[in-house]
Amino acid sequence: MDGRDRLMTPGEVATLFRVDPKTVTRWAVAGRIGSVRTPGGHRRFRESEVRALLRGESPAQVAV
């Protein structure tokens, strides 16, 4: 992963997958998608990982 990888909000990820933002949060809790926490405690998702999942790659295939 590039250190400058853009972080996406649950709403942005949800828009790409056409699901509710709470579904994206449930995916993160279940380990289906990686997330990081902001200092304020909000979830953010690495754009490179989200794009890889959209291409059908499993999280294990995503280079970290």
N, C-alpha and C positions, 0 to 999 in steps of 0.2 A: 504494500500500500504506500502510496505517495504521502508524505507528511502534510501535504497541502490538500488532501482529499476533502471535498466539500461535505459538510454534515447536513443531513436532511431531517426535517421534522416528521413526526408520524403522519401529519396531514399530507405532506408532499409525497411520502411513500405510498400512502393510501390512494392518492390520486392516480399514481402510476399503475397500481395493482387493481384499481377500481373496487376497493373495499373501504370499510369504515376505519377511521384512525384507531379505534379501540381494538380492531382486529390486528392491526400492525403491532400494537403494544402486546397483545396476547401472544403473537408469534415470537416477540422478543423474550417474553417471560418463559416460553416453552423452548427457547434455544433454536428456533428455526431461522432466526436472523439476528446478527450481532448488533449490539447497541452500546453507546457510551452515554454517560450522564454528564450534564452540564453542572457547573458549581451550584446552580439553583435546583438541581435534581430532575431536570427534564431529560427525556430520552432523545437521542439523536442517532441517526443511522448514516454510515459511510456510503457515499454515493457509488463508489466502485463496487461495493458488495451488493447494493440494491440492483445496480445494472446487471451484475453477474447473475443474480437470481432471476431477473427478468429474461435473461438469455437461457434460463433453464439449468444453470450450473448449481450444484449443491454447495452449501457453505464450506464444506471440506475442500472443494475445488478452488475456492476464492483465495488468491495469494494474499497473505497478510504481511 
